[in-house]
Amino acid sequence: MKQIVTIDGPSGSGKGTIAQLLARNLGWHFLDSGALYRLLGLAAERRGLASTQTAPLAALARSLRVEFVGERVFLDGEDVSGAIRTEQAGNAASKVAAVAEVRAALLEWQRACARDPGLVADGRDMGSVVFPDAPLKVFLTAEPEERARRRYKQLKEKGIDVNLADLVEEIRERDERDRNRPVAPLKPPDGALELDSTGLSVDEVFDRVLKAVRQAFPGLVV
Ligand code: C5P
């Protein structure tokens, strides 16, 4: 399966919005790899596992009972769609995501999502590690303050109470951990289209991505 677009970038860069829009437009599958790490972070917290307990964490990653039903996510049969979207779950995710054994355990699961007619994969290492042969790799960034403002708006809309200053701090902390970890650090993959979305609307970013899609997949009508 060669029709893959990867969209990587830091939290709040807009990659989730753009990746979902693109998948819907193309009629392709969508992989929200961050949701997997969030689920695992949540499951680990509930079991009282620390990020240093690598073997039990990897075992948990392999045995995770996850179901995606439309927009909703279930963990061990419980609807955790809201619980995985909090900043606490994001932070728990970034801690378990730094464990090499955990990443290895989730690799095949993610690769199995590449099915016809195509896949749009959203994450941190989609282009660099999981789908290194993807014909189009996008790396989306934005200034940290703008990313914090976007996350603030998103969380407020979901009814989650947050403080903007705390969010800026949490985003910085999470970026730092994601960028500096030894395995699959957050960085633009080779050959990626790098887009800074600071000050751009969703439509403007999406237009640029679509242009790149047309170039990468000349036979595709979009
Ligand atoms: O994208 P999202 O904010 O949902 O990701 C939550 C955390 O999961 C990230 O901060 C990152 O540490 C981790 N993650 C990752 N690799 C991915 C996707 C997410 O390490 N492909």
Boltz pocket constraint, residues with backbone or C-beta under 6 A from the ligand:
constraints:
  - pocket:
      binder: B
      contacts: [[A, 9], [A, 11], [A, 33], [A, 34], [A, 35], [A, 37], [A, 38], [A, 89], [A, 90], [A, 93], [A, 94], [A, 95], [A, 97], [A, 98], [A, 122], [A, 123], [A, 124], [A, 125], [A, 126], [A, 174], [A, 178], [A, 184]]
      max_distance: 6.0
